[in-house]
Amino acid sequence: MLKVTGSTMPGAQSLLPVTVYAAAGDEESGTTTPVHRDQLSLYTAPEPKSRYVEPEAGQLEDTVATLRNFLEPYKDWCQGTYGQIKPKVQSVVRFGNDTYNFLKNPPQDFYPRAGVIAFTGALGLFLGRSSRVKRLIYPAGLVTVSTSLYYPEQAVGIAKSTGDSAYERAVQTYAAVEKMLRPDNKPDKGKDPTKP
């Protein structure tokens, strides 16, 4: 049995030296030995004997987990689509800003030229009102002619690149048609196909 003796004032107990008597292993002998305060188990923290137990998931957590698993493919698809669309949207926004800045400070005689070009397009629609083909050809042709009159250098560059690409397409089409009409695996007349 432990017996602590000291001052009668509780606040002064921590300031004054205290004699502590602890019972020895044998209580019947009646002898007590002094024990230092730090040796008592009262002043040491016991070893923790606890372990972490994972709490069971409730109905709300199960529902949220199921919803996340269900929506994960859609989330991945949306992120992939956003990654593909984002550069295109940024280029459109950049084009819009450039156009706005160009129209805010246009070059000299820009608006009169644009008015003439728009007028020739409207004139083409008026002249081509009799058929659908004329409604496509006349406005496009008149706008092209009036634009080439105001911007001849750009018209020449566009005409060259368009002519080159049209020539390449014509050559490719000719080669494809020739390949379809004349297959290479025809044997020659008068020769035996089994002999080289």
PyMOL commands that set and color helices and strands:
alter all, ss='L'
color gray80, all
select helices_A, chain A and resi 12-14+37-39+41-43+59-104+110-127+132-150+152-181
alter helices_A, ss='H'
color red, helices_A
select strands_A, chain A and resi 3-5+19-23+32-34
alter strands_A, ss='S'
color yellow, strands_A
deselect
rebuild
show_as cartoon
